């Protein structure tokens, strides 16, 4: 696990990139032990209780929101979903919205003092919907980013397995950066790739480096067992319709003000957005000129959009 001094080393650069000058808000790593013994971890920004909670997507971690939160300027909580960041992996590898939402609810109850504006990206967006549907008293407003039910939040599974094929640990982070860049990942520059790799990996006691998130290790195992991978893909196909229906049920049950922000080159197509609006005509739908990771590609524009959506609901 990284130390606080290490993991916050990029914040000054992040702040400059979104035009934030002056002193940075205090940021701390918080964690708790869940009833089953797993650890849930998060980042808490600001010197007053959080008013906004951020939930990241598959394969990412709480630090993916750093620039957006700094640009937004609100006291905030960014949770490491189970299986990601400094939160424990699930032994059953059940990383669905319904499985993740109860842990997020536990974190919100522990680390905030008022109902939250919840912002969720991809898998985090579906988790936010499950949260708002199951414990509406915790959510004042829900903003979902570039996902709707029926879209696989782990899209591109074959490419992910190819990227993570091979060893699950490495001699150095530099080798992970080289591999990410070779696959066209990491944000396009070595500096961005180094940040992403640093915050999404850890150095074990034996000095070897491994990815923090469970998906990397699962993908590596599947790459070594193609027959098992094919079986799991078939099972996922069979479950997709059920998960889609469950997701739409969650969307229908959300009583808090609801918005969808999609990337114009992201996962959510215009047809997907139209279906979302058909099912929830009261929801606000906004498109930004980005890909799927809206918060990483355009954190300032996203923060401005969140501010505008929040202001509308506060009138």
N, C-alpha and C positions, 0 to 999 in steps of 0.2 A: 504494500500500500504506500502511496506517495505521502510525504509529509506535507502539512499545510503550506510551508514556505515553497516547496517544489510545485505543488499543483496550482498555485496562484501566480506563478511567475509570468504568465502570459497576459494578465489582466490589464496592465498598463498599455501594452500594444493593442489589445482588444478595444480599450477605451479610445485610444487615438484613432483607430480605424472607423469608429462611429461618431467622431467629433466631440467626444466627451473630454473636457479639460478640468483641471483642478484635482482636488482630493477624490480618491475612489471611495465608494461606500465600503464599510466593513463587510467582509465575507468570511464565513466560517463553515467548516465541515461538521455536520451533526450526524449522529447515528443512534439507533435504538435496536434492541433485541426483540424480535417478534415472538409470539407465543410458542412457535415450533422451534425456536432456537436460531433461526436465520437472522442475519443482520440486514437492516434497511438503512441506507445512507442517503444524505442529501446535502445540498449547499444552501445556506441561508444568507441572503443579501440584505444589507441595511441595518440600521440601529433601532428600528421599530418593528413590531410584528408584521410578517408578510401579509400582503393583500392579494397577491397573485401567486399561483402555483403552476409550475411548468413541468410537463411530462414529455420526455424525449421519445424518439422512435427506436426501432430495432437496430441493435448494433452500435448505438450511440451511448451517450452518458450525460449527466447533468451539465457538464461543462460546454456542451454543444449550444447552450442558451446564453453563455457569458455575454457575448456582444449585444444580443437582443435585450437582455436584462439591464445592462449598463445604459443602452440607448433609451430604454423605457423610463428608467429613473424611479421605479417603484420598489418598495421593499418586497422581496420575492423569495420564494422557495423553489428550488429545482431539485427534483427527486431522481436518484438513480433507480430505475426500475429493477426489480429482482432479475438476476442474471446479467447485470450490467454494472459498470463503474465499480464502486466500493460496496454495493449490495451483494448479498449472497446469491449463488446460483440455486435454482430449484432442482431438487433431486429428480422430480418427475418431468423436468423440461417443459412444463406447461406454461408457455408464455403467450397466453391469450388474454384478451381484455377482461373477461370474467374472472380469470385467475389472478390478474394483477391488481384490479381495482380495490379489493379489500386491503391490500398492503398500502396502497396509496392513501386510502382513507385513514388508516392507522397513522401514517406520517403526518397528514394534515391535522389530525386531532392533537398530535403530540407537539408539533412545531409551529402551529399558528393559533390565533386566538379568536378569529372571526371567519365566517364563510368566505370562500375564495373565488376570485376570477381564475378559472382554470383554462390553461392553454396547452393543448396536446398536439404533437406532431406525429403523423403516421400511426404506428401502433399506440403511441401515447394519446392520439386523438380518439381512437376507439376505446382506449382505457378510460379516458376522460368522460366519454359518453356513458360507459358502464358505471362509472363513479356517480355521475349526475343522476342517472336513472335509479340507482340503488340507495344512495344516501343524499337526497336532494338538499338536505339542510346544510351540507358542506359547500355547496356550489351556488354562487350568486350569478355567474355568467359562464358560458362555455364557448370557447373558440377552438375549432378543430382545424388543423392545418394539413392540407393536401392528402386527405384520405376520406373515403366513404365506405360503408359496408359493402362487401363484395369484391373490393380491391385487396389483393394480398399485400399486407404491410411488409412482408419479407420478399417482395417481388425481386425477380432476378436470382432465384435460388441457385440455378446452375452456375451463374457467374460467381456468386458468393462461394460456392463449393470449390470452384477453380482457384479463386484467390487464396482460400484458406487450406487448399490441398497441401499435403506434406507435413512437415514437423509442426508441433504445437508450441514449441519454444525455440528461441533464437539466441545467438551469442550476444547480440546488441540491438538497440533500437535503430541504429543506422541501417541494419539489414532489413528491418521491417519497413523503414521509410523507402528504401530502394525498391522493395517489392511492391509497395503501394503505388509508387510512381510508375513502375513498369506496367502495372495494370490500369494506368490512367486514373488512379484514385488519389485522394489526398488534397484536393483543392487546386491542383494545377501547378503549384510551386513547391519547392522543397521546404520553404519556411512553413507553409500551411500544413504540409504533410508531417513535418516534424512535430508541430503542435498537436495535430490529431493523434499521431502515434503515441506521443508522450502521455497524453491524457487518457488514452484508451488501452494502455498497457501497464504492466508492472514488472518489477525486478524481483524474482524469487530469492529465497535465502541462499540458493546455490549459485546465484549470479546470473542465471538464465532469464531471458525476457519472455513473457507470454502476454497474450491479449487478455484484457479483463473480462470481456463479455463472453458468456457461455456459448453464444451462437458460433463463434470462431472454432471452438473445440468440437462442437457438434458437427459443424460442416467438415472439419478435418476428418473426423471419424467416418462420416458418410462417404467422403472422397475415397477412403481406403476400403469401403465396402459397397460397391455399386449396386449389388443385389438388394441390400438393405435400403439403400437410398431410393431405389425404384419402388420398393414396397411402401416406404414412408411417403413418397410423392403420390402414390395411388391413394393412400389413406388421407392425405391432405386434400386431394381432389374430392374425395367422398365427404370430407368434413366441411369443405368450403361453402356449400349451400347452407348447411346448418349454421355455420359461423356468420354468414351473410344475414340470414334471417334473425339471428340473435342480435347482431349489430343494429339492424334496422329497428328491432323492438326497443333497443336501448335509445336510439335516436328519437323514436316516437314517445318514449317515456320521459324525456328530458323536459322539465318544467321551467328551468332557468332560460333566460335569453340565450339564443343559439346563433352562432355564426360559423361559416366555412370560408377559410382563406385557401385558395388553391394556387399552385404555380402553373403558369400557362404552358410550361414544358414539363410539368410534373406528372404525377400518377393520375390525378383527377382530370378527366376529359370534360369538354363542354357538355357531353351527354350525361356523364356522371353527375355533374353539377346541376343539370336540369332535373334529373331524377331526385336529387337531394331536395331541390326546391319544390318539386311536386309533392314529396312526402312531408316536407316541413315548409309550407309557404310563408310562415312567419319568420323564417330564418333569413339572415343577411348573408349573401354570397359575394365575395370579393376575389378578384383575380390579380395576381402580381406577376410581372414578367421574369419569372425564375423557373428553375427546375423543382425537383421534389423537396430538397432541403432549403426551404424558403428562408429559414432563420439563419442559415450559414451564408447564403448567397446575397441576401438583402436584409441584414438585421435592422438597419435604420428605417427602411420602408416598412418592414414588418412592425417595428415598435410604433411607428406613426399610425399604422392601421389599427393596431391594438388600442392605442390611445383614443382614436376616433370612435371605435366601436364601444369602448368603455364609456366615453363621454355621452354617447347617444343613450345608453341604458341608465345613466345617472341623472338624466334630465327629468 
